[in-house]
């Protein structure tokens, strides 16, 4: 359970501070139903940029933002529909798109879910305590942004080999940016830096996305609901929802899949990872290029007992597809091969990890022999907005993108196979769960009793925590009343 113990003295101090700064907070109910956002907030949003450092943008932590960089309000759930003409599988794949969140990625929601419960209980003091955001990319960007909106100091930690765009923006927003050795899958180096900071004696709190339950709680209640509302639109007579696909990553986005399994008991939850670092499949290790998903351990917040499939994606497929989707000749080739031109113009809504998720969804659909009646749902965490430099690097590495490259990459995408994936039985799930021991008990000081409770008391451990959202909303409403704005 998330600790919601109240510390009245700091709580009152936090409310006074937010009153002074003109800060109020959205509830989870508003993030699910942004039509409930107060009218005076809507009026302010009409003149506010999507990435502006204005606390009113806390009310843009929703999947329903209007697709505008400035002045947008709300609409339907942001998504893109990928038909068989593009993917080469018979099922239709729906990708929720994170492009229209502040910071350009949905991770800003997960950071809200981690920080705000401590703010409204008085467990965190934004005037005194630094917020530390260890991450493989977008989570620390979201944490730095939320910290800036709440006028508190932030330390962002991410691997040094992440994209240039991430570092350039972070250096403008975060109080301190720490680049740890290695690439996307070097998570332990991030954890080691956190221990170093703990021992420094600084007044700080570490919001580790890999073990903070506010991460999957946000996705369970907000992302899961967004998917459900989309399915109500698409599941017309004779159509079926088959499953939800998300990279293992921090384990947070998988939270939406737990929500969907409660709503659609016959559906599957699919966890994807990079073949170059096959932790779920082969207890393996390595480095890979699918930015934003992390590896080499099983996150504490991953409910392994609810995971039905593990799917590995060769990182060469997303890297080549990235060029296919974004180079001029690649787009022309897709249109010539029967893909709708309007859809092709929107493929930049998929960043590298989004393309990786798409490939995992294709593999899942082919493995299960899904048909034209089936829908698979996945996530595009971010967009090409954060990866422009990667296209330039690929051109330097591989040469100018030509028509022949485009045809080969279309063939590559259409020939995705069902290799390196596993339908998980009870003991396969338990094998993956047991891997948590080495990271979380031996290295990070968690308790064996809680590890066992995650498995043996699964329903009583996970779902009462996800259902705490009503209590958190009540605390947020009380906090806003204390602010009095």
C-alpha positions in Angstrom: 0.0 0.0 0.0 1.1 3.6 -0.6 1.7 5.3 2.7 -0.9 8.1 3.1 0.0 9.0 6.7 -0.6 12.7 7.3 2.1 15.0 8.6 0.0 18.0 9.5 2.7 20.6 10.1 4.4 20.1 6.8 1.0 19.7 5.1 -0.1 23.1 6.2 3.3 24.5 5.2 2.9 22.9 1.7 -0.6 24.3 1.3 0.6 27.8 2.2 3.5 27.5 -0.2 1.3 26.4 -3.1 -1.2 29.2 -2.3 1.7 31.7 -2.6 2.8 30.2 -5.9 -0.8 29.9 -7.3 -0.6 26.1 -7.6 -3.6 23.7 -7.4 -3.6 20.0 -8.3 -5.8 17.9 -10.6 -7.4 14.8 -9.2 -7.1 11.4 -10.8 -10.8 11.7 -11.7 -9.9 14.9 -13.7 -7.1 13.1 -15.5 -9.6 10.4 -16.5 -12.4 12.9 -17.2 -10.8 16.3 -18.1 -14.3 17.7 -18.8 -14.4 18.0 -15.0 -11.5 20.5 -14.9 -12.7 23.8 -13.6 -13.6 26.5 -16.2 -11.1 29.0 -14.8 -8.3 26.5 -15.4 -9.6 25.9 -18.9 -9.4 29.6 -19.6 -5.8 29.8 -18.5 -4.9 26.8 -20.7 -6.2 28.6 -23.7 -3.1 30.9 -23.5 -0.6 28.5 -22.2 2.0 26.5 -24.2 2.0 22.7 -23.8 5.6 22.7 -22.4 5.4 26.0 -20.5 6.7 26.1 -17.0 3.3 27.1 -15.7 1.6 25.1 -12.9 -1.7 25.2 -14.9 -0.1 22.5 -17.1 -0.6 20.0 -14.3 -4.1 19.9 -15.7 -2.7 18.6 -19.0 -1.6 15.3 -17.4 -4.2 13.4 -19.3 -4.4 11.3 -22.5 -7.1 13.6 -23.8 -5.1 16.7 -24.6 -6.0 18.5 -27.8 -3.2 18.0 -30.4 -1.8 21.5 -30.2 1.5 22.8 -28.9 -0.2 25.9 -27.4 -3.6 26.8 -26.2 -5.1 23.3 -26.5 -7.9 22.0 -24.3 -9.3 18.5 -24.4 -10.7 16.0 -26.8 -10.7 12.2 -27.3 -7.9 9.9 -26.3 -4.8 10.6 -28.4 -4.0 7.5 -30.5 -3.1 6.2 -33.9 -4.6 3.2 -35.6 -2.2 0.9 -37.5 -3.9 -1.3 -40.1 -2.7 -4.6 -41.7 -1.5 -2.6 -44.7 1.3 -1.2 -42.5 2.0 -3.9 -40.0 1.7 -7.1 -42.1 -0.5 -8.8 -39.4 -4.3 -9.3 -39.8 -5.2 -7.7 -36.5 -5.6 -3.9 -36.0 -3.1 -2.3 -33.6 -4.1 0.8 -31.6 -1.2 2.9 -30.2 -1.9 5.5 -27.5 0.4 8.4 -28.3 2.2 10.3 -25.6 3.3 13.2 -27.9 0.6 15.6 -26.5 1.6 15.4 -22.8 3.7 18.2 -21.4 7.4 17.1 -22.1 6.1 15.1 -25.0 5.9 11.8 -23.1 3.4 10.1 -20.8 6.0 9.5 -18.1 5.0 12.9 -16.7 1.9 11.2 -15.4 3.8 8.5 -13.6 5.9 11.2 -11.8 2.7 12.9 -10.7 1.5 9.6 -9.3 4.7 9.3 -7.3 5.3 12.8 -6.0 1.8 14.2 -5.4 0.6 11.7 -2.7 3.7 12.7 -0.6 3.0 16.4 -1.2 -0.6 16.3 -0.1 0.2 14.2 3.0 3.1 16.4 4.1 5.6 13.6 3.6 7.5 15.8 1.1 8.5 19.4 1.6 9.1 21.2 -1.8 10.8 24.2 -0.1 13.4 22.1 1.7 13.8 18.7 0.0 15.2 17.9 -3.4 13.3 15.4 -5.6 15.6 12.8 -7.2 14.4 11.2 -10.4 16.5 8.1 -11.5 15.5 7.1 -15.0 16.5 5.7 -18.4 15.1 8.8 -20.0 11.5 10.1 -20.0 10.7 9.6 -16.4 13.4 11.9 -15.1 12.3 14.5 -17.7 8.8 14.2 -16.3 10.0 14.4 -12.8 12.1 17.5 -13.5 9.1 19.1 -15.2 6.7 18.3 -12.3 9.3 19.6 -9.8 9.6 22.8 -11.8 5.8 23.3 -11.8 5.7 22.7 -8.1 8.7 25.1 -7.5 11.0 22.5 -5.9 14.6 21.5 -6.7 15.1 18.3 -8.8 18.0 16.0 -9.6 17.6 14.1 -12.9 19.7 10.9 -13.4 19.9 9.1 -16.7 22.5 7.1 -18.8 25.0 9.2 -20.7 24.2 7.5 -24.1 20.6 8.7 -24.2 19.5 11.1 -27.0 21.0 14.6 -27.2 17.5 16.1 -27.1 16.8 14.7 -23.6 20.0 16.2 -22.2 19.6 19.6 -23.9 16.1 20.1 -22.4 16.9 18.7 -19.0 19.9 21.1 -18.6 17.4 24.0 -18.8 14.8 22.5 -16.4 16.4 20.4 -13.7 18.5 21.9 -10.9 21.1 19.1 -11.5 21.6 16.5 -14.3 23.7 13.4 -13.6 24.8 11.2 -16.6 25.6 7.7 -15.4 27.9 5.3 -17.4 26.4 3.2 -20.2 23.3 3.0 -22.3 19.6 2.3 -22.0 20.1 -1.0 -20.2 22.6 0.2 -17.6 20.1 0.5 -14.7 22.3 -0.7 -11.9 24.6 2.3 -12.5 21.6 4.6 -11.9 20.8 2.7 -8.6 24.4 3.0 -7.5 24.2 6.8 -8.0 21.1 6.9 -5.8 22.9 5.1 -3.0 25.7 7.6 -3.3 23.3 10.5 -3.0 21.6 8.9 0.0 25.0 8.7 1.8 25.8 12.3 0.9 23.6 13.7 3.8 21.7 16.0 1.5 18.0 16.5 2.3 16.4 14.6 -0.6 13.8 12.0 -1.5 14.4 9.5 -4.3 11.4 8.7 -6.5 12.7 5.5 -8.1 10.3 4.6 -10.9 11.2 1.0 -10.6 9.9 0.6 -7.1 7.5 3.5 -6.6 3.9 2.2 -6.6 2.6 5.6 -7.6 4.0 4.7 -11.1 1.7 1.7 -11.9 -1.1 3.2 -9.8 -1.2 6.2 -12.3 -1.2 3.9 -15.3 -3.7 1.5 -13.8 -6.2 4.3 -13.1 -5.5 6.8 -16.0 -3.9 4.8 -18.9 -6.0 1.8 -18.3 -9.2 3.8 -18.3 -8.1 5.7 -21.5 -7.7 2.3 -23.3 -11.1 1.1 -22.0 -12.8 4.2 -23.3 -11.1 3.8 -26.7 -12.2 0.2 -26.9 -15.8 1.3 -26.3 -15.4 3.2 -29.6 -13.8 0.4 -31.6 -15.4 -2.8 -30.3 -18.4 -2.7 -32.6 -20.4 -5.9 -33.2 -18.2 -8.9 -34.0 -14.9 -7.1 -32.9 -12.7 -8.4 -30.1 -10.0 -7.0 -27.8 -7.2 -9.5 -27.6 -4.4 -7.9 -25.5 -2.3 -5.0 -24.3 1.4 -4.8 -25.1 3.9 -2.7 -23.2 7.7 -2.7 -22.8 8.8 -4.1 -19.4 10.7 -0.8 -18.8 10.0 0.4 -15.3 7.0 -1.8 -15.0 4.7 1.2 -14.6 2.9 1.2 -18.0 2.1 -2.5 -17.5 -0.3 -1.2 -14.8 -2.8 -0.3 -17.5 -2.8 -4.0 -18.5 -3.8 -5.1 -14.9 -6.8 -2.7 -15.2 -7.7 -4.1 -18.6 -7.5 -7.7 -17.4 -10.0 -6.9 -14.7 -12.3 -5.4 -17.3 -11.7 -8.0 -20.0 -10.8 -11.2 -18.2 -10.0 -13.2 -21.4 -7.4 -10.6 -22.6 -3.7 -11.0 -22.4 -0.9 -8.8 -20.9 2.2 -8.8 -23.0 5.6 -7.6 -21.7 8.1 -6.6 -24.3 11.9 -6.2 -24.1 14.9 -5.9 -26.3 16.4 -9.1 -27.7 19.8 -7.7 -27.0 19.0 -7.7 -23.3 16.6 -10.6 -22.8 16.0 -10.5 -19.1 12.4 -11.8 -19.1 13.0 -14.5 -21.7 16.5 -15.8 -21.0 17.6 -14.2 -17.7 20.0 -12.4 -19.9 21.9 -9.1 -20.1 23.4 -6.7 -22.6 23.0 -3.3 -24.2 20.4 -2.1 -26.7 19.1 0.9 -28.6 15.4 1.0 -27.8 15.5 4.1 -25.7 13.2 4.4 -22.7 12.6 0.8 -21.6 15.6 -0.1 -19.3 16.7 -3.7 -18.6 18.9 -6.2 -16.7 16.4 -6.5 -13.8 12.8 -7.0 -13.0 11.1 -3.9 -11.6 9.7 -4.2 -8.1 6.4 -2.7 -9.4 6.0 -5.4 -12.1 3.2 -7.8 -11.2 4.7 -10.9 -12.8 1.8 -13.2 -12.0 -0.4 -11.2 -14.4 2.0 -11.4 -17.3 0.9 -13.7 -20.1 3.6 -13.3 -22.7 7.2 -12.2 -22.9 8.3 -10.9 -26.3 11.8 -9.9 -27.3 12.3 -7.3 -30.2 15.6 -7.2 -32.1 16.5 -3.5 -31.8 17.6 -3.4 -35.4 14.0 -3.6 -36.5 12.9 -0.4 -34.6 16.1 1.4 -35.8 15.4 0.6 -39.4 11.7 1.2 -39.1 12.5 4.6 -37.6 14.0 5.7 -40.9 11.3 4.1 -42.9 8.6 6.0 -41.0 10.4 9.4 -41.1 12.6 9.6 -44.2 10.9 11.1 -47.3 11.6 8.1 -49.5 10.5 5.7 -46.8 7.1 7.5 -46.6 6.7 7.5 -50.3 7.4 3.8 -50.4 4.8 3.1 -47.8 2.2 5.1 -49.7 3.1 3.2 -52.9 2.6 0.0 -51.0 -1.0 0.9 -50.1 -0.7 2.6 -46.7 -3.0 5.6 -46.3 -1.1 8.9 -46.9 -2.7 10.6 -44.0 -1.6 7.8 -41.7 1.9 7.9 -43.1 2.1 11.7 -42.3 1.4 10.8 -38.6 3.9 8.1 -38.1 6.3 10.5 -36.4 4.0 10.1 -33.4 5.9 6.9 -32.7 9.3 7.2 -31.1 11.8 4.4 -30.9 10.2 2.6 -27.9 6.8 3.1 -29.5 8.0 1.3 -32.7 9.5 -1.4 -30.5 6.1 -1.8 -28.8 4.4 -1.9 -32.2 6.8 -4.7 -33.4 6.0 -6.7 -30.2 2.3 -6.3 -30.8 2.8 -7.6 -34.4 4.6 -10.7 -33.0 1.9 -11.2 -30.4 -0.8 -11.0 -33.1 0.9 -13.4 -35.4 1.6 -15.9 -32.6 -2.0 -16.0 -31.6 -3.2 -16.1 -35.2 -5.4 -13.0 -34.6 -7.8 -12.1 -37.4 -9.4 -9.0 -38.8 -11.9 -9.1 -35.9 -9.2 -8.5 -33.3 -7.7 -5.3 -31.8 -4.4 -5.2 -29.9 -3.5 -2.1 -27.9 -0.1 -0.7 -27.2 1.7 2.5 -26.2 3.8 5.1 -28.0 5.5 6.7 -25.0 6.9 9.5 -27.0 7.4 10.7 -30.5 10.1 11.7 -33.0 10.1 15.1 -31.3 12.7 13.5 -29.0 14.8 11.6 -31.6 15.7 14.0 -34.4 19.4 13.6 -33.7 19.1 9.8 -34.1 18.1 10.2 -37.8 21.2 12.2 -38.4 23.4 9.7 -36.6 21.9 6.8 -38.6 22.6 8.7 -41.8 26.2 9.2 -40.8 26.5 5.5 -39.9 24.7 4.0 -42.8 24.5 6.6 -45.6 21.7 8.6 -47.2 18.4 6.7 -47.1 17.4 5.5 -50.6 14.5 3.9 -52.3 16.1 0.5 -52.1 16.6 0.9 -48.3 12.8 1.7 -48.0 11.8 -1.5 -49.9 14.1 -3.6 -47.8 12.7 -2.1 -44.6 9.1 -2.6 -45.7 10.1 -6.3 -46.3 11.7 -6.4 -42.8 8.6 -5.1 -41.1 6.3 -7.4 -43.0 8.4 -10.4 -42.3 8.4 -10.0 -38.5 8.2 -13.6 -37.1 7.2 -15.2 -33.8 10.7 -16.0 -32.7 12.0 -15.1 -29.2 8.7 -15.0 -27.4 7.1 -17.1 -24.8 3.6 -17.8 -23.5 4.1 -17.8 -19.8 2.8 -20.6 -17.6 2.7 -20.5 -13.8 6.3 -21.5 -13.3 7.6 -19.2 -16.1 5.9 -16.3 -14.4 7.4 -17.4 -11.0 10.9 -17.6 -12.6 10.6 -14.0 -13.7 9.2 -12.9 -10.3 12.1 -14.7 -8.5 14.6 -12.6 -10.4 13.5 -9.6 -8.3 15.4 -11.1 -5.3 18.8 -10.4 -6.7 18.1 -6.7 -7.4 15.7 -5.7 -4.7 16.6 -7.9 -1.7 20.3 -8.3 -2.1 21.1 -4.9 -3.6 18.3 -2.5 -2.7 17.3 -3.6 0.8 13.7 -4.6 0.3 12.1 -7.3 2.5 11.7 -11.0 1.5 8.3 -11.0 3.2 7.0 -8.4 0.8 8.5 -10.1 -2.2 6.6 -13.3 -1.2 3.4 -11.3 -0.6 3.6 -10.0 -4.2 3.4 -13.6 -5.4 1.4 -15.6 -2.9 -1.0 -12.9 -1.8 -1.2 -11.4 -5.2 -4.7 -10.0 -5.3 -4.5 -8.7 -1.7 -1.2 -7.1 -2.4 -1.7 -5.3 -5.7 -5.3 -4.4 -6.1 -6.1 -2.7 -2.8 -3.1 -0.4 -3.6 -4.5 0.4 -7.0 -7.8 1.2 -5.5 -6.3 3.8 -3.1 -6.8 6.3 -5.8 -10.2 7.4 -4.3 -8.4 8.2 -1.0 -5.7 10.0 -2.8 -8.3 12.1 -4.7 -9.9 13.0 -1.4 -6.5 14.2 -0.1 -5.9 16.3 -3.2 -9.4 17.9 -2.9 -8.7 18.7 0.8 -5.3 20.1 -0.2 -6.9 22.4 -2.8 -9.4 23.5 -0.2 -6.6 24.4 2.1 -5.0 26.4 -0.7 -8.2 28.2 -1.2 -7.7 29.2 -4.8 
